[in-house]
Amino acid sequence: MKIYFKRVIFALMLVIFSFSFATENNRTGFLYNLRELKEISDIMDLVQDRYVENSDAKKAKDKKEAEKNKEAEKGSLEEEEVNKKEEIKEVTRKTLMQGALKGMIESLDDPHSSYFTKKEMKEFQEDIKGKYVGVGMVIQKKVNEPLIVVSPIEDGPAYKAGIKPRDKITEINGKSVYSLTSEESVKKLKGKKDTTVKVTVFREINNTTKEFELKREEIELKYVKHKMLEDNLGYLRLTQFGTDVNKDLEKALDDLKNKGMKALIFDLRSNPGGELTQAIKVASLFLEKGKVVSTRPKKGEEIFYSREGKYFGSFPLVILINGGSASASEIVAGALKDHKRAILVGEKSFGKGSVQTLLPLPDGDGIKITTAKYYTPKGISINGTGIEPDVKVEDKDYYLISEGSITNVDEKEEKNNKKERIKEIKGEKAAEEVDKHKDIQLEVGKGVLKGMLLKEGK
């Protein structure tokens, strides 16, 4: 009973204290801020309860590389601070609360966790649907580090200009990106159709820095492309794991089988991933039985996901991967590799082995946080390490538009305009080289399948 009265007295003191700091014209104090404080507290509890730390070996390596670049960026940072002073924003309770929440998520030091305002949530959901105006890049960003290009989107401005997976964007329109959040960076890259944006790119493989001027376009993704190759080989390309993409893949596989397909090349190069549920359904198309993936949340037991849905048979299968193959692409490639269902050809994948969950908030804002890590059927985590191909084939010119690189345009348009697009971007000489360029990863994949068919015939 004494404890009960102490609590009542304490509550009354809080009320008196709060109202002593509140006037009709100047509302301040604990009670007036109670709604905002409760929302912050609820989100803190949610993050603490569900967030899975996204630490890996690559993180330490990237940090060292970022520190090297910071010295070169000091001048740009100082200039940016001056420019920031010019951006005067109205301070409201809402903006203060959003700032607190952004800071909370940024403190996780996780490039895949983000806070979205209501407007940003709408833009993010539009991006998932696959239609927006921008330069066509999937990126990841941590504060005080450059933008990392996970994958340029096929036939988008960045792709056509020659930006590649793992490129590091250090400046946008001459201003450093180091102090920006992921959302702020995306805002600067997006804009009105036909406007331009300049990005400064550092490419680690040859230690070069180059500026690209990109013209913003409406990016509309066509996720699935397929065609028959020679010798009854089918070719199937998936550019991203969008909503219900498994249904489009089923239609494409049915069409290829009706045309006499005996073996298949499944191209997941530069596919940045997407929904976990779609990864499971896509892998299931090629697996007769068994586990596809498992996830390990912060609390509770490991969750196992087995194959489901339609199965298309045990024909010889090659999967093409590269440094831009990430997330859901790695789930599919890892599952089929572990089950010895497919031979992987190309380059080591990106190494994103974490699962993100989008959590809408009552006022229309939202947060996206890492809630689990996923593991291949053999229990292997590829977070920060990637998946090694069975047959390693490097192709530095893959980003160029060539016959082996199926883009988001119709076949006839692709054939007629391919050379002209490169000529416009890179000049006559580059256009001639691209016209002659062969997709060596695709060629090796075809050779592997032909060998498997020959072995089956014997």
Buried (B, 14 or more C-beta within 10 A) or exposed (E): EEEEEEEEEEEEEEEEEBEEEBEEEEEEBBBBBEEBBEBBEEBEEBBEEBBBEBEBEBBEEBEEBBEEBBEEBEEBBEEBEEEEEEEEEEEEEBEEBBEBBBEBBBEBBBBBBBBBBBEBBEBBEEBBEBEBBBBBBBBBBBBBBBBBBBBBBBBBBBBBBBBBBBBBBBBBEEBBBBBBBBBBBBBBBBBEEEEEBEBBBBBEEEEEEEEBEBEBBEBEBBBBBBBBBEEBBBBBBBBBBBBEBBEBBBEBBEBBBEEEBBBBBBBBBBBBBBBBBBBBBBBBBBBEEBBBBBBBBBEEEEEEBBBBEEEBEEBBBBBBBBBBBBBBBBBBBBBBBBBEBBBBBBBBBBBBBBBBBBBEBEEEBBBBBBBBBBBBBEEBBBBBBBBEBBBEBEBEBBBBBBBBBBBBBEEEEBEEBBBEBBBEBBEEEBBEBBBEBEBBBBBBBBEBBBEBBEEEEE
